């Protein structure tokens, strides 16, 4: 007799007396839960087959351009508000994992699994690059502080000078691959999370501090605009730590899978989220309670990334279904 217990909300059940083939079919059905059902607020533009799988998104500072990166190593630029493609180029030999626009919007920074950290112009011409010691999982940029913060598969968070890509420091070493990094401009706080379950914070004056360990390792990080809290996304829940004390609070959400990316709205009054694995939901959450404030059309497959425009007018999302989608946030219709 074989007993198999699954505890992956909302799929909690006991399977008894089943064959191996039946079990495989059951697991396959669970995995296809990434496929979405009824839409919420629909996207007004959908660009299908934009990437082999979408992995990262960024708006320009003037909100006029969206950059997307995917598994195949390509970066595409899309014009707002109509979502038409401006340009496309092969940026990395494997997945593009992060894109950030620089001020003036004529340059952008990208990092990928090929270990390269690259500055580009918007025509796809390489301005400069370095090959880092390990694959880049995530990066953030602070131009005022001449800083690029990168998280790597070797578990190291590295700080580079933006002006010349010179390595400045390696403040934190995780026991496994880093999944996300974050930086708060006004307070100088920086943070990293890794597959070892650890979440660290540090700044110029304080040594790195390990925060209270969450229930599941954190895939995405964001400081609140006031710098008083650090937020992280994981299976189903949002984690919120007080800074610098480190007290942990768990916010339950409507997500039924891994919360892949979070981003605060321009005014800090909502937290934009997208999930994957057993979900593909796109939600705006209350940062204090985790309750859904607004719901958007799900993707056809697991969610990959999202970005909110700096002017607060647009939302863009991408996913394993290869599409890049655009939502008008001035249109508050909800078709649940």
C-alpha positions as CSV (number, residue, x, y, z in Angstrom):
1,X,0.0,0.0,0.0
2,X,1.4,3.4,-1.0
3,X,0.4,6.6,0.8
4,X,1.2,10.0,-0.7
5,X,0.3,13.2,1.1
6,X,0.3,16.6,-0.6
7,X,0.3,19.8,1.3
8,X,0.3,22.5,-1.3
9,X,-2.6,24.8,-0.7
10,X,-5.2,24.7,-2.0
11,X,-4.5,21.1,-3.0
12,X,-4.5,19.2,0.3
13,X,-5.4,15.6,0.0
14,X,-4.4,12.0,0.6
15,X,-4.0,9.5,-2.2
16,X,-4.2,5.8,-1.2
17,X,-3.7,2.6,-3.2
18,X,-2.4,4.3,-6.3
19,X,-0.1,3.1,-9.0
20,X,3.1,5.0,-10.0
21,X,1.4,6.1,-13.3
22,X,-1.7,7.4,-11.5
23,X,0.5,9.4,-9.1
24,X,2.5,10.9,-12.0
25,X,-0.8,12.0,-13.7
26,X,-2.0,13.5,-10.5
27,X,1.2,15.5,-10.0
28,X,1.0,16.7,-13.6
29,X,-2.5,17.9,-13.0
30,X,-1.3,19.9,-10.0
31,X,1.5,21.5,-11.9
32,X,-0.9,22.6,-14.6
33,X,-2.6,24.7,-12.0
34,X,-0.4,27.5,-13.3
35,X,-2.9,27.8,-16.2
36,X,-5.3,30.7,-15.5
37,X,-9.0,30.7,-15.4
38,X,-11.4,33.7,-15.6
39,X,-9.7,37.1,-16.2
40,X,-9.9,40.1,-13.8
41,X,-9.1,43.6,-15.2
42,X,-7.9,42.6,-18.7
43,X,-4.7,43.7,-20.3
44,X,-5.3,46.3,-23.0
45,X,-2.2,45.1,-25.0
46,X,-0.8,41.6,-25.2
47,X,2.4,41.0,-27.0
48,X,2.5,37.2,-27.6
49,X,5.7,35.3,-28.2
50,X,7.8,38.2,-26.9
51,X,10.3,35.8,-25.3
52,X,10.7,32.0,-24.9
53,X,9.8,32.8,-21.3
54,X,9.6,36.2,-19.7
55,X,11.9,36.8,-16.7
56,X,12.3,40.5,-16.0
57,X,10.7,43.9,-16.7
58,X,11.6,47.6,-16.1
59,X,10.0,50.9,-17.0
60,X,12.1,53.9,-18.0
61,X,12.1,56.8,-15.5
62,X,9.8,58.9,-17.8
63,X,7.4,55.9,-18.1
64,X,7.6,56.0,-21.9
65,X,9.5,52.7,-22.5
66,X,9.3,49.2,-21.0
67,X,12.3,46.8,-21.3
68,X,11.7,43.1,-21.0
69,X,14.2,40.2,-20.8
70,X,13.7,36.5,-21.2
71,X,15.1,33.0,-21.0
72,X,16.7,33.2,-24.5
73,X,18.9,36.2,-23.6
74,X,17.1,38.8,-25.5
75,X,16.1,42.3,-24.4
76,X,13.1,44.0,-26.1
77,X,12.0,47.6,-25.7
78,X,8.3,48.5,-26.0
79,X,6.8,52.0,-26.5
80,X,4.2,53.2,-24.2
81,X,1.2,53.6,-24.2
82,X,0.6,51.5,-27.3
83,X,3.0,48.6,-26.4
84,X,4.6,48.4,-29.9
85,X,8.2,47.1,-30.1
86,X,10.9,49.7,-30.5
87,X,14.0,47.4,-30.6
88,X,15.3,43.9,-29.8
89,X,18.8,42.6,-29.3
90,X,20.7,39.5,-28.0
91,X,22.0,40.8,-24.7
92,X,23.1,37.6,-22.9
93,X,24.0,34.0,-23.9
94,X,21.4,32.7,-21.4
95,X,18.6,34.1,-19.3
96,X,18.3,37.9,-18.7
97,X,17.6,38.1,-15.0
98,X,17.5,41.9,-14.3
99,X,17.2,45.2,-16.2
100,X,17.4,48.7,-14.8
101,X,17.1,52.0,-16.7
102,X,19.6,54.8,-15.8
103,X,18.5,58.4,-15.4
104,X,17.9,60.1,-18.7
105,X,16.6,56.7,-20.1
106,X,19.3,56.5,-22.8
107,X,21.2,53.7,-21.0
108,X,20.3,50.6,-19.1
109,X,22.0,47.9,-17.0
110,X,21.4,44.2,-17.3
111,X,22.7,41.0,-15.6
112,X,22.3,37.4,-16.5
113,X,23.2,33.8,-16.0
114,X,26.1,34.2,-18.3
115,X,27.8,36.2,-15.4
116,X,27.9,39.4,-17.4
117,X,27.1,42.8,-16.0
118,X,26.5,45.1,-19.0
119,X,25.6,48.7,-19.7
120,X,23.7,49.3,-23.0
121,X,22.3,52.2,-25.0
122,X,18.7,51.9,-26.1
123,X,19.8,50.7,-29.6
124,X,21.4,47.6,-28.1
125,X,25.0,48.8,-28.4
126,X,27.2,47.6,-25.6
127,X,28.7,50.6,-23.7
128,X,30.8,48.4,-21.3
129,X,30.7,45.1,-19.5
130,X,32.4,42.8,-17.1
131,X,32.3,39.1,-16.5
132,X,31.6,38.6,-12.8
133,X,32.7,35.5,-10.9
134,X,29.3,33.9,-10.7
135,X,25.9,34.0,-12.5
136,X,23.8,37.1,-11.6
137,X,20.4,36.3,-10.2
138,X,19.3,39.9,-9.5
139,X,20.6,43.4,-9.4
140,X,19.6,46.9,-8.3
141,X,21.2,50.3,-9.1
142,X,21.6,53.6,-7.2
143,X,23.0,56.2,-9.5
144,X,23.3,58.9,-6.7
145,X,25.5,56.6,-4.8
146,X,27.4,55.2,-7.8
147,X,26.3,51.7,-6.8
148,X,25.3,48.5,-8.4
149,X,24.3,45.7,-6.0
150,X,24.2,42.2,-7.5
151,X,23.2,38.8,-6.0
152,X,24.9,35.7,-7.4
153,X,24.5,31.9,-7.6
154,X,27.7,31.5,-5.5
155,X,25.8,33.0,-2.6
156,X,27.7,36.3,-2.6
157,X,26.2,39.8,-2.7
158,X,28.6,42.1,-4.5
159,X,28.7,45.9,-4.6
160,X,30.2,47.6,-7.7
161,X,30.9,51.2,-8.7
162,X,28.5,52.1,-11.4
163,X,30.9,54.4,-13.1
164,X,33.5,51.8,-13.9
165,X,32.1,48.4,-12.7
166,X,34.9,48.1,-10.2
167,X,34.2,45.7,-7.3
168,X,33.8,47.6,-4.0
169,X,32.9,45.0,-1.5
170,X,31.3,41.6,-0.8
171,X,29.3,42.2,2.3
172,X,27.3,39.0,2.6
173,X,27.8,35.3,1.9
174,X,24.8,33.1,1.8
175,X,25.0,29.3,2.1
176,X,23.3,28.9,-1.3
177,X,22.3,30.9,-4.4
178,X,21.0,34.5,-3.8
179,X,17.5,35.1,-5.2
180,X,17.0,38.8,-4.6
181,X,18.7,42.0,-3.5
182,X,17.2,45.4,-2.5
183,X,18.4,48.9,-1.6
184,X,16.8,51.9,0.1
185,X,18.2,55.2,-1.0
186,X,17.4,57.5,1.9
187,X,18.4,55.1,4.7
188,X,21.4,53.3,3.0
189,X,19.9,49.9,3.9
190,X,20.6,47.0,1.6
191,X,19.3,43.5,1.8
192,X,19.7,40.0,0.2
193,X,17.8,36.8,0.4
194,X,18.9,33.3,-0.6
195,X,17.9,29.7,-1.1
196,X,19.6,28.9,2.3
197,X,16.5,30.7,3.9
198,X,18.6,33.6,5.2
199,X,17.6,37.3,4.8
200,X,20.4,39.8,5.6
201,X,20.4,43.6,5.9
202,X,23.3,46.0,6.2
203,X,24.4,49.6,5.6
204,X,27.6,51.6,5.7
205,X,27.7,52.0,9.4
206,X,26.3,48.6,10.6
207,X,27.6,45.1,10.1
208,X,25.3,42.7,8.2
209,X,22.5,41.4,10.4
210,X,20.5,38.2,9.8
211,X,16.8,38.8,10.1
212,X,14.4,36.3,11.7
213,X,14.1,33.3,9.4
214,X,10.8,33.1,7.5
215,X,8.8,29.9,6.9
216,X,10.1,29.5,3.3
217,X,13.0,31.1,1.4
218,X,12.3,34.5,-0.1
219,X,12.3,34.9,-3.9
220,X,11.8,38.7,-4.0
221,X,12.5,41.7,-1.8
222,X,11.4,45.4,-1.5
223,X,11.9,48.1,1.1
224,X,8.9,50.2,1.9
225,X,9.3,53.8,0.7
226,X,9.8,55.1,4.2
227,X,12.5,52.5,4.8
228,X,10.8,51.2,8.0
229,X,10.1,47.7,6.7
230,X,11.5,45.1,4.4
231,X,9.0,43.0,2.4
232,X,9.7,39.5,0.9
233,X,7.6,37.2,-1.2
234,X,7.5,33.4,-0.8
235,X,4.9,30.6,-1.0
236,X,1.5,32.1,-0.6
237,X,2.6,34.8,1.9
238,X,4.3,38.2,2.1
239,X,6.9,38.5,4.9
240,X,7.4,41.9,6.6
241,X,10.4,42.7,8.8
242,X,10.7,45.8,11.0
243,X,13.9,47.7,10.2
244,X,16.4,47.6,11.9
245,X,14.9,45.5,14.7
246,X,14.0,42.6,12.5
247,X,10.6,41.6,14.0
248,X,8.9,39.4,11.5
249,X,5.2,39.4,10.5
250,X,3.5,37.1,8.0
251,X,0.8,38.5,5.8
252,X,-1.4,35.9,4.2
253,X,-2.6,36.6,0.6
254,X,-4.9,35.3,-2.1
255,X,-1.9,33.9,-4.0
256,X,-1.9,30.1,-4.4
257,X,1.7,29.8,-5.4
258,X,5.2,31.3,-5.1
259,X,5.1,35.1,-5.1
260,X,7.8,35.7,-7.7
261,X,8.1,39.5,-7.7
262,X,6.9,42.4,-5.6
263,X,7.1,46.2,-6.2
264,X,5.6,49.1,-4.3
265,X,3.4,51.6,-6.2
266,X,4.9,55.1,-6.7
267,X,3.0,56.4,-3.7
268,X,3.7,53.4,-1.5
269,X,0.0,52.7,-1.0
270,X,-0.1,49.2,-2.6
271,X,2.2,46.3,-3.2
272,X,2.1,44.9,-6.8
273,X,2.6,41.1,-6.8
274,X,2.8,38.2,-9.3
275,X,3.0,34.5,-8.6
276,X,3.9,31.2,-10.2
277,X,4.1,27.4,-9.7
278,X,0.4,26.7,-8.7
279,X,-0.7,30.2,-9.7
280,X,-0.4,33.0,-12.2
281,X,-2.2,35.8,-10.3
282,X,-1.5,39.5,-10.6
283,X,-2.6,41.5,-7.5
284,X,-2.3,44.8,-5.8
285,X,-2.1,44.1,-2.0
286,X,-2.5,46.2,1.0
287,X,1.0,46.5,2.5
288,X,-0.4,46.4,6.1
289,X,-2.8,43.5,5.8
290,X,-1.9,41.5,2.6
291,X,-5.5,41.8,1.4
292,X,-6.1,42.2,-2.3
293,X,-7.0,45.7,-3.3
294,X,-7.1,45.1,-7.1
295,X,-7.0,42.0,-9.3
296,X,-5.7,41.7,-12.9
297,X,-5.9,39.2,-15.7
298,X,-3.9,36.1,-15.0
299,X,-1.4,34.8,-17.4
300,X,-1.8,31.5,-19.3
301,X,1.2,30.1,-17.5
302,X,3.2,30.8,-14.4
303,X,3.9,34.4,-13.6
304,X,7.5,35.7,-14.2
305,X,7.8,39.4,-13.5
306,X,6.0,42.7,-13.2
307,X,6.7,46.4,-13.2
308,X,4.7,49.5,-12.3
309,X,5.5,52.7,-14.2
310,X,7.0,55.6,-12.2
311,X,4.0,57.8,-13.1
312,X,1.6,55.2,-11.7
313,X,-0.3,54.9,-15.0
314,X,0.7,51.5,-16.2
315,X,1.4,47.9,-15.1
316,X,3.4,45.5,-17.2
317,X,3.7,41.7,-16.6
318,X,5.4,38.7,-18.2
319,X,5.4,35.0,-17.7
320,X,6.3,31.5,-18.8
321,X,3.6,31.9,-21.5
322,X,6.1,34.1,-23.4
323,X,3.8,37.2,-23.5
324,X,4.4,40.7,-22.3
325,X,1.2,42.4,-21.2
326,X,0.2,46.0,-20.5
327,X,-2.5,47.3,-18.2
328,X,-3.9,50.8,-17.9
329,X,-4.1,51.6,-14.2
330,X,-6.4,54.6,-14.9
331,X,-9.0,52.0,-15.9
332,X,-10.3,50.5,-12.7
333,X,-12.7,48.0,-14.2
334,X,-12.7,44.5,-12.6
335,X,-14.4,41.7,-14.5
336,X,-14.3,39.0,-11.8
